[in-house]
Amino acid sequence: MNIEEARTRIEELSKLIDGHNYQYYVLSSPTISDFDFDMLLKELISLENQFPDLISPSSPSQRVGGDVTKEFLQSFHKYPMLSLGNTYNKEELEDFDKRVRKTIGDEFEYSCELKYDGVAIGLTYINGILEKAVTRGDGEKGDIVTANVKTIKSIPLKLITNDFPPEFEIRGEIVLPRASFERLNAERADIGESLFANPRNAASGSLKLQDSAEVAKRKLDCYCYYIPGDNLLLNSHYENLRLAKKWGFKVSEFMVKCQTMEQVLSYIANIYNERSELPFDIDGVVIKVDNLQFQQQLGFTAKQPRWAIAYKFKAESVTTKLISVDFQVGRTGAYTPVANLAPVQLAGTVVKRATLHNADQIEKLGLFEGDTVYVEKGGEIIPKITGVEMSERITGANPVVFPEVCHECGARLEKNEGEVAWYCPNEDNCPPQIKGKLEHFISRRAMNIDSLGEGKIEMLFDNKLVVNIADLYSLTYEKLIGLEKVIDVTDEKQKKISFREKTVENILNGIEQSKKVSFDKVLFAMGIRFVGETVAKKLVSHFRNIDALRVATLEELTSVEEIGEKIAQSLLQYFNDPMHIQLIERLQAAGLKFVMTDDFQQISIALEGKSLVVSGTFSQSRDYIKLLIQQHGGKNVSSISSKTDFVLAGDNMGPEKLKKAEKLNITIISEEDFMKMIE
């Protein structure tokens, strides 16, 4: 292929991929399978590697990330990013309405929109190409984060029509959807990182990562809500945003126009009731005068526009008594305070416990035993203590003191430089850390020994049958049969666990089956700090066996893609401990896989030519289910389209996927149906 042929094909592929991105991320209506999309992108990247002079800044390949920004430069906003005036009640909204009508009369409409709880961004386009992305900063200037923003699939790199101004800015909010937030925190918990407090903080932190490839993994999203400037095509804010959607931008479907304040209040009430069903966080509603000429007439104060106001939802807050503070030790040794509260109704649930995050938070709140505290639900999910009612403090009460030693094992707590959390360093002898490591080891995403769930690990530990992960492979029928324990299921309900013959057989069979688990999952299961699933796969792919990994130097480790010095130091520290080497040798002797294999055997053609979407939770790991699909000739796809043959639905299947499958008349099968199909 010569350069002109390559140029033509690259342009064709770019247009195709941009169109499919728009269908998937903006319209939520994919017209191509994930596999076919990946093949198009792979072809484009291959051609660009052959002809690097043909790579465009707006190429879809730039979304993959890879640019590293050591220091973010700043840029002044052409139009200042002003804040909005806030209101929390009907009376203040009506006062705003009166001020507007006094200036422009009664013949106008309001545009009502969601107030996203994310990070504001200004996107500048020149001739339809994304030129620059700048954060809000101080409103006058912000950080240039263009490389990171290019990884967000709902932000067009190149507009898809030709009726846009030659140069313009559009503003939006970058959000982290709740599903992505939960996945990100689960991954951080797996590798011993501190958790993000809420999606907004996670989105903000993601946008300032130095490596854009890492940003791409965060699955950020962006909703556009405002086009500043004078060269707009239409005189309506609402209609300009509808036009922007045709250009390729993601604009909220919840935006409406209202003629009266009564309609505005009705809209606010509806959004307030439905906000928990949204896939992202909001903290209110924004009301804007729709007509742009009226906006100019109303003008601005020094800090905010007179033609817009934000109605913010009040976080529901209640007071209750602080009964006590527990200190929990996690698998990684993180020492976390949790408040026990007098039961109180909050946002539809009874709250008895609330997070206190860390020692700094206890000091900031100035907590004393028996205090009356204010409790809110952060992000409508996690209860947190936000303050103390000082007038009700008990005379002579003692302050809540963060301990200096671990209450479980007596080790002196330590704090790593640059971190707020305190840790118990006694990782191999502190009971909660040991039990946490055992529970992580048997989990579905690791060794998948589900027959050891429901409190059985604690029974084995309490009976001194298992004190590390290698001990699991020394269990016998004689050691297990007859064990019994009563566990608390809820505050009111208990359950008796008995190790009878069938239970013991299931446990031993599950342990035996785990010996077939691949090396990367074994490495992840071992619970080395900062080594999550992705890192484990990278390490295994590079070193291929445990012996090479054990003796790797800092330089060799950091040469692996995505392995930074923090992860490398954690690995060196782990493999430098003789107890850990002995543990690995015992696991090797038990028959676990510590060598990477590339063998893939197709078992049958039962699913030949069939595309399946797997959604929900199953009795076996989802990775194992997906492997079975491949082994029987099927193809795994992540999103539902008209080309999907089956949706394999487990417990807690996503409601949106279910709705889409039913709309497209896709056959939905259970795990039992699936197993019958491949028998």
C-alpha positions as CSV (number, residue, x, y, z in Angstrom):
1,M,0.0,0.0,0.0
2,N,1.4,3.4,-1.0
3,I,1.0,6.6,1.1
4,E,-2.0,7.9,-0.9
5,E,-3.9,4.6,-0.5
6,A,-3.0,4.6,3.2
7,R,-4.3,8.2,3.5
8,T,-7.6,7.2,1.9
9,R,-8.0,4.2,4.1
10,I,-7.1,6.0,7.3
11,E,-9.7,8.7,6.5
12,E,-12.3,6.0,5.9
13,L,-11.5,4.2,9.1
14,S,-11.4,7.4,11.1
15,K,-14.8,8.4,9.9
16,L,-16.2,4.9,10.5
17,I,-14.8,4.7,14.0
18,D,-15.9,8.2,14.9
19,G,-19.4,7.3,13.8
20,H,-19.5,4.2,15.9
21,N,-18.2,6.0,18.9
22,Y,-21.0,8.6,18.5
23,Q,-23.6,5.8,18.2
24,Y,-22.3,4.0,21.3
25,Y,-21.3,6.8,23.7
26,V,-23.6,9.6,22.8
27,L,-26.7,7.9,21.4
28,S,-26.3,4.7,23.4
29,S,-27.3,2.7,20.3
30,P,-24.4,0.7,19.0
31,T,-24.6,-0.6,15.4
32,I,-21.5,-2.8,15.5
33,S,-20.1,-5.5,17.8
34,D,-17.2,-4.8,20.1
35,F,-15.1,-7.3,18.2
36,D,-15.7,-5.7,14.9
37,F,-15.1,-2.2,16.4
38,D,-11.8,-3.4,17.8
39,M,-10.8,-4.8,14.4
40,L,-11.4,-1.4,12.8
41,L,-9.3,0.3,15.5
42,K,-6.6,-2.2,15.2
43,E,-6.4,-1.7,11.4
44,L,-6.2,2.1,11.9
45,I,-3.4,1.9,14.5
46,S,-1.5,-0.6,12.3
47,L,-1.7,1.8,9.3
48,E,-0.7,4.8,11.4
49,N,2.3,2.9,12.7
50,Q,3.4,2.2,9.1
51,F,2.7,5.8,8.0
52,P,3.3,7.9,11.1
53,D,3.2,11.2,9.1
54,L,-0.5,10.5,8.5
55,I,-1.4,10.5,12.2
56,S,-3.9,13.3,12.9
57,P,-4.4,14.8,16.4
58,S,-8.1,14.0,15.9
59,S,-7.5,10.4,15.0
60,P,-9.6,7.9,17.0
61,S,-6.3,6.2,17.9
62,Q,-5.5,9.1,20.2
63,R,-8.2,8.0,22.6
64,V,-6.1,5.0,23.7
65,G,-3.8,7.4,25.6
66,G,-0.1,7.1,26.2
67,D,1.0,10.7,26.4
68,V,2.6,11.5,29.8
69,T,2.3,15.1,31.2
70,K,4.8,15.8,33.9
71,E,3.4,19.3,34.5
72,F,0.1,20.8,33.4
73,L,0.4,24.2,31.7
74,Q,-2.2,26.8,32.3
75,S,-4.4,28.7,29.9
76,F,-6.6,31.8,30.4
77,H,-10.3,31.3,29.6
78,K,-11.5,33.5,26.7
79,Y,-14.8,33.8,28.6
80,P,-14.4,33.6,32.4
81,M,-15.9,30.4,34.0
82,L,-18.2,32.0,36.5
83,S,-19.9,30.3,39.3
84,L,-23.7,30.2,39.7
85,G,-25.7,31.7,42.5
86,N,-27.2,28.9,44.7
87,T,-30.6,28.6,46.2
88,Y,-32.1,25.9,48.4
89,N,-35.8,26.8,48.6
90,K,-38.9,27.8,46.6
91,E,-38.9,31.4,48.0
92,E,-35.4,32.2,46.7
93,L,-36.3,30.8,43.3
94,E,-39.4,33.0,43.1
95,D,-37.3,36.0,44.1
96,F,-34.9,35.2,41.2
97,D,-37.9,34.9,38.9
98,K,-39.2,38.4,40.0
99,R,-35.8,40.0,39.3
100,V,-35.7,38.4,35.8
101,R,-39.2,39.5,34.9
102,K,-38.6,43.0,36.2
103,T,-35.8,43.4,33.6
104,I,-37.1,41.5,30.6
105,G,-40.8,41.2,31.1
106,D,-42.9,38.1,31.0
107,E,-42.4,36.8,27.4
108,F,-39.5,34.3,27.9
109,E,-38.8,30.7,28.7
110,Y,-36.5,29.0,31.2
111,S,-34.1,26.1,30.2
112,C,-33.9,23.6,33.1
113,E,-31.0,21.2,33.3
114,L,-29.2,18.8,35.7
115,K,-26.5,20.2,37.9
116,Y,-23.8,17.5,37.5
117,D,-21.5,16.7,40.4
118,G,-18.3,16.5,38.5
119,V,-15.5,18.6,37.1
120,A,-16.1,21.6,34.8
121,I,-14.3,21.6,31.5
122,G,-13.9,24.1,28.6
123,L,-13.4,22.5,25.1
124,T,-12.2,24.7,22.3
125,Y,-12.8,23.5,18.7
126,I,-11.1,25.0,15.6
127,N,-12.6,24.0,12.2
128,G,-14.3,21.1,13.9
129,I,-11.2,19.7,15.6
130,L,-10.7,19.6,19.4
131,E,-7.8,22.0,19.9
132,K,-7.7,22.5,23.7
133,A,-9.4,21.3,26.9
134,V,-9.0,23.5,30.0
135,T,-10.3,22.9,33.6
136,R,-12.2,25.6,35.5
137,G,-9.3,26.4,37.8
138,D,-9.9,29.8,39.5
139,G,-12.4,30.8,36.8
140,E,-9.9,33.1,35.0
141,K,-7.4,30.4,34.1
142,G,-7.2,26.6,34.4
143,D,-5.0,23.6,33.6
144,I,-4.6,22.3,30.0
145,V,-5.6,18.6,30.1
146,T,-6.2,18.0,26.4
147,A,-4.3,14.7,26.3
148,N,-6.4,13.2,29.1
149,V,-9.7,14.6,27.8
150,K,-9.0,12.9,24.4
151,T,-9.4,9.5,26.1
152,I,-13.0,10.3,27.0
153,K,-15.1,8.6,24.3
154,S,-18.1,10.9,24.6
155,I,-16.1,13.9,23.7
156,P,-15.7,14.2,19.9
157,L,-12.2,14.7,18.6
158,K,-13.6,15.7,15.3
159,L,-17.2,17.0,14.8
160,I,-19.5,14.9,12.5
161,T,-21.4,17.6,10.6
162,N,-20.3,20.9,8.9
163,D,-22.7,23.5,10.3
164,F,-20.6,24.6,13.3
165,P,-18.8,27.9,13.8
166,P,-15.1,27.9,12.6
167,E,-14.0,28.5,16.2
168,F,-16.0,28.0,19.4
169,E,-15.9,26.8,23.0
170,I,-18.3,24.4,24.5
171,R,-18.5,23.7,28.3
172,G,-19.4,20.6,30.0
173,E,-19.0,18.5,33.1
174,I,-16.7,15.5,33.3
175,V,-18.3,12.8,35.5
176,L,-17.4,9.3,36.7
177,P,-20.5,7.1,36.4
178,R,-21.4,5.3,39.6
179,A,-20.7,1.9,38.0
180,S,-17.1,3.0,37.0
181,F,-16.7,4.5,40.5
182,E,-17.6,1.3,42.2
183,R,-15.3,-0.7,39.9
184,L,-12.4,1.7,40.5
185,N,-12.8,1.6,44.3
186,A,-13.0,-2.2,44.2
187,E,-9.7,-2.3,42.2
188,R,-8.1,0.1,44.7
189,A,-9.3,-1.9,47.6
190,D,-7.8,-5.0,46.0
191,I,-4.3,-3.5,45.7
192,G,-4.4,-1.7,49.1
193,E,-4.9,1.8,47.8
194,S,-7.0,4.3,49.8
195,L,-10.6,4.6,48.4
196,F,-12.0,7.7,46.7
197,A,-14.7,9.4,48.9
198,N,-17.1,10.0,46.0
199,P,-17.3,10.0,42.2
200,R,-16.5,13.7,41.9
201,N,-13.2,13.4,43.7
202,A,-12.4,10.4,41.6
203,A,-13.2,12.3,38.4
204,S,-11.1,15.3,39.5
205,G,-8.1,13.0,40.4
206,S,-8.4,11.1,37.2
207,L,-8.3,14.2,35.0
208,K,-5.0,15.2,36.6
209,L,-3.2,11.9,36.2
210,Q,0.1,12.3,34.4
211,D,-0.4,9.2,32.2
212,S,-3.3,9.5,29.8
213,A,-3.4,5.7,29.3
214,E,-4.4,5.5,33.0
215,V,-7.1,8.1,32.4
216,A,-8.5,6.0,29.6
217,K,-9.1,3.1,32.0
218,R,-11.2,5.2,34.3
219,K,-14.2,5.3,31.9
220,L,-15.0,9.0,32.4
221,D,-18.0,10.6,30.7
222,C,-18.8,14.1,29.7
223,Y,-22.1,16.0,29.4
224,C,-22.1,19.4,27.6
225,Y,-24.3,22.2,28.9
226,Y,-23.2,25.6,27.6
227,I,-21.7,27.4,24.6
228,P,-20.4,30.8,25.5
229,G,-19.7,33.6,23.0
230,D,-21.4,35.8,20.5
231,N,-21.0,33.8,17.2
232,L,-23.7,31.3,18.0
233,L,-26.0,30.1,15.2
234,L,-29.3,30.3,17.1
235,N,-30.8,32.7,19.7
236,S,-31.8,29.9,22.0
237,H,-29.6,28.2,24.6
238,Y,-31.7,25.1,24.4
239,E,-31.7,24.9,20.6
240,N,-27.9,25.5,20.4
241,L,-27.4,22.5,22.7
242,R,-29.7,20.4,20.5
243,L,-27.6,21.5,17.6
244,A,-24.4,20.6,19.5
245,K,-25.7,17.1,19.9
246,K,-25.9,16.8,16.1
247,W,-22.3,17.9,15.9
248,G,-21.3,14.9,18.1
249,F,-21.5,16.1,21.7
250,K,-23.3,14.3,24.5
251,V,-26.2,16.5,25.8
252,S,-28.5,15.5,28.6
253,E,-31.9,14.1,27.6
254,F,-33.3,15.6,30.9
255,M,-33.0,19.2,29.6
256,V,-36.5,20.9,29.3
257,K,-38.0,24.3,28.6
258,C,-40.4,25.8,31.1
259,Q,-42.7,28.9,30.7
260,T,-43.5,29.4,34.4
261,M,-41.9,29.0,37.8
262,E,-44.6,26.4,38.6
263,Q,-43.3,24.3,35.8
264,V,-39.7,24.8,37.0
265,L,-40.7,23.7,40.5
266,S,-42.4,20.6,39.1
267,Y,-39.3,19.7,37.1
268,I,-37.1,20.1,40.2
269,A,-39.5,17.8,42.2
270,N,-39.4,15.1,39.4
271,I,-35.6,15.2,39.2
272,Y,-35.3,15.1,43.0
273,N,-37.4,11.9,43.1
274,E,-35.6,10.3,40.1
275,R,-32.0,11.2,40.8
276,S,-31.1,7.9,42.4
277,E,-31.9,6.2,39.1
278,L,-29.4,8.2,37.2
279,P,-26.1,6.5,36.3
280,F,-24.1,9.5,37.7
281,D,-24.3,11.9,40.6
282,I,-26.1,15.3,40.5
283,D,-26.5,17.8,43.3
284,G,-29.3,19.9,42.0
285,V,-30.8,21.6,38.9
286,V,-29.7,24.7,36.9
287,I,-32.3,27.2,35.7
288,K,-31.3,29.5,32.8
289,V,-33.1,32.2,30.8
290,D,-33.2,30.5,27.4
291,N,-33.1,33.5,25.0
292,L,-29.5,34.7,24.4
293,Q,-30.5,38.3,23.8
294,F,-32.3,38.3,27.1
295,Q,-29.2,36.8,28.7
296,Q,-27.1,39.7,27.4
297,Q,-29.8,42.2,28.7
298,L,-29.7,40.7,32.2
299,G,-25.8,40.6,32.2
300,F,-23.5,39.5,35.0
301,T,-22.4,40.5,38.4
302,A,-18.7,40.3,39.2
303,K,-18.9,36.6,40.0
304,Q,-22.0,35.1,38.3
305,P,-24.6,35.6,35.6
306,R,-27.9,37.2,36.5
307,W,-29.8,35.0,34.0
308,A,-29.0,31.7,35.7
309,I,-29.3,30.1,39.1
310,A,-28.6,26.7,40.7
311,Y,-31.2,25.0,42.9
312,K,-29.2,22.7,45.1
313,F,-30.6,19.7,46.8
314,K,-30.0,19.7,50.5
315,A,-28.2,16.7,51.8
316,E,-30.5,15.0,54.3
317,S,-28.9,15.4,57.7
318,V,-30.0,14.0,61.1
319,T,-28.6,14.0,64.6
320,T,-28.0,11.0,66.7
321,K,-25.8,9.8,69.6
322,L,-22.2,8.5,69.1
323,I,-22.2,5.2,71.1
324,S,-18.6,4.1,70.4
325,V,-15.8,4.0,67.8
326,D,-14.5,0.8,66.4
327,F,-11.1,0.4,64.7
328,Q,-11.1,-2.0,61.8
329,V,-8.0,-3.6,60.3
330,G,-8.2,-4.4,56.6
331,R,-6.4,-7.0,54.5
332,T,-3.6,-4.5,53.7
333,G,-3.3,-3.4,57.3
334,A,-5.1,-0.1,56.8
335,Y,-6.5,1.0,60.2
336,T,-9.9,2.6,59.8
337,P,-12.2,4.1,62.4
338,V,-16.0,3.4,62.2
339,A,-18.6,5.1,64.4
340,N,-21.3,3.1,66.1
341,L,-24.5,5.2,66.3
342,A,-27.8,5.1,68.0
343,P,-30.1,3.9,65.1
344,V,-31.6,6.7,63.1
345,Q,-33.7,7.0,59.9
346,L,-31.8,8.7,57.1
347,A,-32.7,8.9,53.3
348,G,-35.0,5.9,53.5
349,T,-32.7,3.5,55.5
350,V,-31.8,3.0,59.2
351,V,-28.2,4.0,59.9
352,K,-26.3,2.4,62.7
353,R,-22.7,3.0,61.6
354,A,-20.8,5.7,59.8
355,T,-17.3,6.1,58.4
356,L,-14.8,8.4,60.1
357,H,-12.2,7.8,57.3
358,N,-9.0,8.4,59.2
359,A,-7.2,9.9,62.2
360,D,-7.2,13.4,60.6
361,Q,-11.0,13.3,60.4
362,I,-11.4,12.4,64.0
363,E,-9.2,15.3,65.0
364,K,-11.0,17.7,62.6
365,L,-14.4,16.8,64.0
366,G,-13.1,17.0,67.6
367,L,-15.1,14.0,68.7
368,F,-15.8,13.1,72.3
369,E,-17.4,10.0,73.7
370,G,-21.3,10.2,73.8
371,D,-21.4,13.3,71.5
372,T,-24.5,14.2,69.5
373,V,-23.4,14.1,65.9
374,Y,-24.7,15.2,62.5
375,V,-24.9,12.4,60.0
376,E,-25.3,12.7,56.2
377,K,-25.2,10.3,53.3
378,G,-22.2,11.2,51.2
379,G,-23.2,10.9,47.5
380,E,-26.5,9.5,48.8
381,I,-24.7,6.2,49.5
382,I,-22.2,6.2,52.4
383,P,-23.2,7.6,55.8
384,K,-20.7,10.0,57.3
385,I,-20.4,12.2,60.3
386,T,-20.2,15.9,59.3
387,G,-20.3,17.7,62.6
388,V,-20.9,17.8,66.4
389,E,-23.7,19.5,68.3
390,M,-21.5,21.1,70.9
391,S,-24.4,22.3,73.1
392,E,-25.2,18.7,73.9
393,R,-21.7,17.5,74.9
394,I,-21.6,15.5,78.1
395,T,-19.7,17.2,80.9
396,G,-16.5,15.2,81.7
397,A,-16.6,13.2,78.5
398,N,-13.3,11.9,77.1
399,P,-12.1,12.7,73.6
400,V,-12.0,9.9,71.0
401,V,-8.3,9.1,70.6
402,F,-6.8,7.3,67.6
403,P,-4.7,4.5,69.0
404,E,-1.0,4.1,68.6
405,V,-0.9,0.3,68.5
406,C,-3.1,-2.3,66.8
407,H,-5.8,-3.6,69.1
408,E,-5.7,-7.0,67.4
409,C,-2.0,-7.8,67.6
410,G,-0.3,-5.1,69.6
411,A,2.0,-3.9,66.8
412,R,2.8,-0.2,66.7
413,L,0.9,1.6,63.9
414,E,2.9,3.2,61.0
415,K,2.1,5.9,58.5
416,N,3.6,6.0,55.1
417,E,4.9,9.2,53.7
418,G,2.4,11.0,51.6
419,E,-0.6,8.9,52.9
420,V,-3.3,9.9,55.4
421,A,-4.0,6.3,56.6
422,W,-2.3,4.5,59.4
423,Y,-1.3,0.9,59.0
424,C,-0.6,-2.2,61.1
425,P,2.8,-3.5,59.8
426,N,2.3,-7.0,61.2
427,E,0.8,-8.4,58.0
428,D,1.7,-12.0,58.6
429,N,0.5,-12.3,62.2
430,C,-2.3,-9.8,62.6
431,P,-5.6,-11.9,62.7
432,P,-7.8,-9.6,60.7
433,Q,-5.1,-9.2,58.0
434,I,-4.7,-12.9,57.8
435,K,-8.4,-13.5,57.5
436,G,-8.7,-10.7,54.9
437,K,-5.9,-12.3,52.8
438,L,-7.6,-15.7,53.0
439,E,-11.0,-14.2,51.9
440,H,-9.3,-12.4,49.1
441,F,-7.5,-15.6,48.0
442,I,-10.7,-17.6,47.7
443,S,-12.7,-14.8,46.1
444,R,-14.3,-15.3,42.7
445,R,-11.9,-12.9,40.9
446,A,-9.0,-14.7,42.4
447,M,-8.9,-18.5,43.1
448,N,-12.8,-18.8,43.0
449,I,-13.1,-21.3,45.9
450,D,-16.7,-20.4,46.5
451,S,-17.3,-23.5,48.7
452,L,-15.3,-21.7,51.4
453,G,-17.7,-18.7,51.7
454,E,-20.3,-17.9,54.4
455,G,-17.9,-17.6,57.4
456,K,-16.1,-20.9,56.8
457,I,-12.7,-19.1,56.5
458,E,-13.2,-17.7,60.0
459,M,-14.1,-21.1,61.3
460,L,-10.9,-22.6,59.9
461,F,-8.8,-19.7,61.3
462,D,-10.4,-19.9,64.7
463,N,-9.7,-23.6,64.9
464,K,-6.1,-23.0,63.9
465,L,-6.5,-25.1,60.7
466,V,-5.5,-22.3,58.4
467,V,-3.2,-19.4,59.2
468,N,-2.0,-18.6,55.7
469,I,-3.1,-19.3,52.2
470,A,-0.9,-22.4,51.7
471,D,-2.6,-24.1,54.7
472,L,-5.7,-24.4,52.6
473,Y,-3.9,-27.1,50.5
474,S,-3.1,-29.1,53.6
475,L,-6.7,-29.6,54.7
476,T,-8.1,-33.1,54.8
477,Y,-11.4,-34.8,55.4
478,E,-10.4,-35.8,58.9
479,K,-9.5,-32.2,59.9
480,L,-12.8,-30.7,58.6
481,I,-15.5,-33.2,59.4
482,G,-17.6,-32.2,62.4
483,L,-16.6,-28.6,62.8
484,E,-19.5,-26.3,63.9
485,K,-20.1,-22.7,64.6
486,V,-23.0,-20.3,65.0
487,I,-22.6,-17.0,63.1
488,D,-24.6,-13.7,63.2
489,V,-26.4,-13.1,59.9
490,T,-28.1,-9.9,61.1
491,D,-28.5,-8.3,64.5
492,E,-31.6,-10.4,65.1
493,K,-30.7,-13.6,63.1
494,Q,-28.1,-16.3,63.6
495,K,-27.1,-19.3,61.5
496,K,-25.4,-22.5,62.4
497,I,-22.6,-23.8,60.1
498,S,-21.9,-27.5,60.3
499,F,-19.1,-29.3,58.3
500,R,-21.0,-32.4,57.4
501,E,-19.9,-34.9,54.8
502,K,-21.2,-33.1,51.7
503,T,-19.9,-29.7,52.9
504,V,-16.4,-31.2,53.4
505,E,-16.5,-32.8,50.0
506,N,-17.5,-29.5,48.3
507,I,-14.7,-27.6,50.1
508,L,-12.0,-30.1,49.2
509,N,-13.3,-30.3,45.6
510,G,-13.2,-26.5,45.4
511,I,-9.6,-26.4,46.7
512,E,-8.6,-29.1,44.2
513,Q,-10.2,-27.3,41.3
514,S,-8.4,-24.0,42.2
515,K,-5.1,-25.7,41.1
516,K,-6.2,-25.2,37.5
517,V,-6.4,-21.4,37.9
518,S,-4.0,-19.5,35.7
519,F,-0.7,-17.9,37.0
520,D,-1.9,-14.3,36.7
521,K,-4.9,-15.1,38.9
522,V,-2.7,-16.9,41.4
523,L,-0.4,-13.9,41.6
524,F,-3.4,-11.6,42.1
525,A,-4.8,-13.9,44.8
526,M,-1.6,-13.8,46.8
527,G,-2.6,-10.3,47.9
528,I,0.7,-8.4,47.3
529,R,0.0,-4.7,47.9
530,F,-0.7,-2.7,44.8
531,V,-0.8,-5.8,42.6
532,G,-4.4,-5.9,41.2
533,E,-5.7,-8.0,38.3
534,T,-4.3,-5.8,35.6
535,V,-0.9,-5.5,37.2
536,A,-0.8,-9.2,37.7
537,K,-1.5,-9.9,34.0
538,K,1.2,-7.4,33.0
539,L,3.8,-9.0,35.3
540,V,2.9,-12.6,34.2
541,S,3.0,-11.7,30.5
542,H,6.4,-10.1,30.9
543,F,8.2,-12.5,33.3
544,R,6.2,-15.7,32.5
545,N,7.2,-17.6,35.6
546,I,7.5,-17.0,39.3
547,D,11.2,-17.6,39.5
548,A,12.0,-14.8,37.0
549,L,9.6,-12.5,38.9
550,R,11.1,-13.3,42.3
551,V,14.7,-12.2,41.3
552,A,13.7,-9.2,39.1
553,T,15.5,-6.0,40.0
554,L,13.9,-2.6,40.5
555,E,14.9,-1.6,37.0
556,E,13.6,-4.8,35.4
557,L,10.3,-4.3,37.2
558,T,9.8,-0.7,36.3
559,S,10.6,-1.5,32.6
560,V,7.3,-3.4,32.5
561,E,4.4,-1.4,31.1
562,E,2.3,0.3,33.8
563,I,4.6,-0.8,36.6
564,G,5.8,2.2,38.5
565,E,8.3,2.5,41.4
566,K,5.6,2.1,44.1
567,I,4.4,-1.2,42.7
568,A,8.0,-2.3,42.1
569,Q,9.1,-1.5,45.7
570,S,6.1,-3.4,47.0
571,L,7.1,-6.5,45.0
572,L,10.8,-6.3,46.1
573,Q,9.7,-6.0,49.7
574,Y,7.3,-9.0,49.4
575,F,9.9,-11.3,47.7
576,N,12.6,-10.2,50.1
577,D,10.7,-11.8,53.0
578,P,11.8,-15.5,53.6
579,M,8.3,-16.3,54.9
580,H,6.8,-15.3,51.6
581,I,9.3,-17.4,49.7
582,Q,8.4,-20.4,51.9
583,L,4.7,-19.7,51.2
584,I,5.3,-19.7,47.4
585,E,7.2,-22.9,47.6
586,R,4.4,-24.6,49.5
587,L,1.9,-23.4,46.9
588,Q,4.1,-24.7,44.1
589,A,4.4,-28.1,45.9
590,A,0.6,-28.2,46.2
591,G,0.3,-27.9,42.4
592,L,-0.7,-24.3,41.8
593,K,0.3,-22.7,38.5
594,F,3.3,-20.4,38.6
595,V,4.1,-20.5,34.9
596,M,2.3,-18.7,32.1
597,T,0.8,-21.0,29.5
598,D,-0.5,-20.0,26.1
599,D,-2.4,-23.1,25.4
600,F,-6.1,-22.6,24.5
601,Q,-8.2,-25.7,23.6
602,Q,-11.5,-25.5,21.9
603,I,-13.8,-28.1,23.4
604,S,-16.8,-28.0,21.0
605,I,-18.6,-25.9,18.4
606,A,-21.8,-25.7,20.5
607,L,-21.7,-21.9,20.3
608,E,-20.1,-21.6,16.9
609,G,-20.9,-18.2,15.4
610,K,-22.8,-17.0,18.4
611,S,-22.2,-13.7,20.2
612,L,-23.0,-13.6,23.9
613,V,-23.2,-10.7,26.5
614,V,-22.5,-11.8,30.1
615,S,-24.2,-9.7,32.8
616,G,-24.7,-10.2,36.5
617,T,-23.2,-12.5,39.1
618,F,-23.0,-16.3,38.8
619,S,-22.1,-19.4,40.8
620,Q,-18.7,-19.3,39.0
621,S,-16.5,-16.4,38.1
622,R,-17.5,-14.3,35.1
623,D,-14.0,-14.8,33.7
624,Y,-14.5,-18.6,33.8
625,I,-18.0,-18.2,32.1
626,K,-16.4,-16.2,29.4
627,L,-13.6,-18.8,28.9
628,L,-16.3,-21.5,28.5
629,I,-17.9,-19.4,25.8
630,Q,-14.7,-19.2,23.9
631,Q,-13.9,-22.9,24.5
632,H,-17.2,-23.8,22.9
633,G,-16.8,-21.6,19.8
634,G,-18.7,-18.5,21.0
635,K,-17.7,-14.9,21.0
636,N,-17.9,-12.6,24.1
637,V,-19.2,-9.1,23.4
638,S,-19.6,-6.4,26.1
639,S,-22.6,-4.4,24.7
640,I,-26.0,-5.5,23.4
641,S,-26.8,-4.8,19.8
642,S,-29.1,-6.3,17.1
643,K,-26.2,-8.7,16.3
644,T,-26.2,-10.2,19.8
645,D,-27.5,-13.8,19.9
646,F,-27.9,-14.4,23.6
647,V,-27.7,-12.5,26.9
648,L,-26.4,-14.7,29.7
649,A,-28.1,-13.2,32.7
650,G,-27.0,-13.9,36.3
651,D,-28.2,-12.3,39.6
652,N,-28.4,-8.5,39.7
653,M,-28.2,-8.1,35.9
654,G,-27.9,-4.4,35.0
655,P,-31.5,-3.0,34.4
656,E,-30.4,-1.0,31.3
657,K,-29.0,-4.2,29.7
658,L,-32.2,-6.1,30.5
659,K,-34.3,-3.3,29.0
660,K,-32.2,-3.1,25.9
661,A,-32.2,-6.9,25.4
662,E,-36.0,-7.0,25.7
663,K,-36.4,-4.1,23.3
664,L,-34.3,-5.8,20.7
665,N,-35.9,-9.2,21.4
666,I,-32.6,-10.8,22.3
667,T,-32.9,-14.2,23.9
668,I,-32.1,-14.1,27.6
669,I,-30.7,-17.3,29.1
670,S,-29.8,-18.3,32.7
671,E,-26.6,-19.9,33.9
672,E,-28.4,-23.3,34.0
673,D,-29.6,-22.8,30.4
674,F,-26.1,-22.0,29.3
675,M,-24.6,-25.1,30.9
676,K,-27.1,-27.3,29.2
677,M,-26.2,-25.6,25.8
678,I,-22.6,-26.6,26.2
679,E,-23.0,-30.1,27.7
